[in-house]
Amino acid sequence: MVATPQSAPRLARGVKLRHDETRGRWVLLVPERVLAPDDIAVEILHLCDGERTIAQMAETLAQKYAAPVDQITADVIEMIQDLANSGFLIDGGGKP
């Protein structure tokens, strides 16, 4: 996946976003791997439903945090691309 503002990312097959009560934080689970994303990354991951585009996610976050949408878009693309490169996210293409 190449993350662009038109991408509609979702969790890859077998990847789960769960709240780990023991750690007291959200984690991404895949077979034999665990990633503990920070709070902002968790908020973005909750928006990754395969329907919303990165542009739509950035707009939502820009309004919530009263931040420039261009900067939010760049940051979201960078994070999503990193997770896609690691196999955690794929482009949903508007389909869950």
C-alpha positions, 0 to 999 in steps of 0.5 A: 500500500502507498498511503495517499490522501485518497487511501482508505486504510484498514487493519490487515487480515489477522491484525487486531486493535485491543485494549490490554488491561495488563499493560493499561494501553491499546496494542496492535496484535498480530501472530507473534508480534505486539505493537504498543502505539501511542495515544494519537496513533490509537486515535488514528487507528480507530478511524481506519475502517476501510471506508474513511480516506486519509483526507477525511481522517485528517479533516476530523483530527484537524477540527478536533485539535484545531490544527492545520489540516495539511500538517495533520494529513502529512503526519497521518500519511507518514504513520499509516505508511509506516504501519502499512510497510510493517504489514499492520494496515492495507488499503481497504479501497472503500470496502471493509 
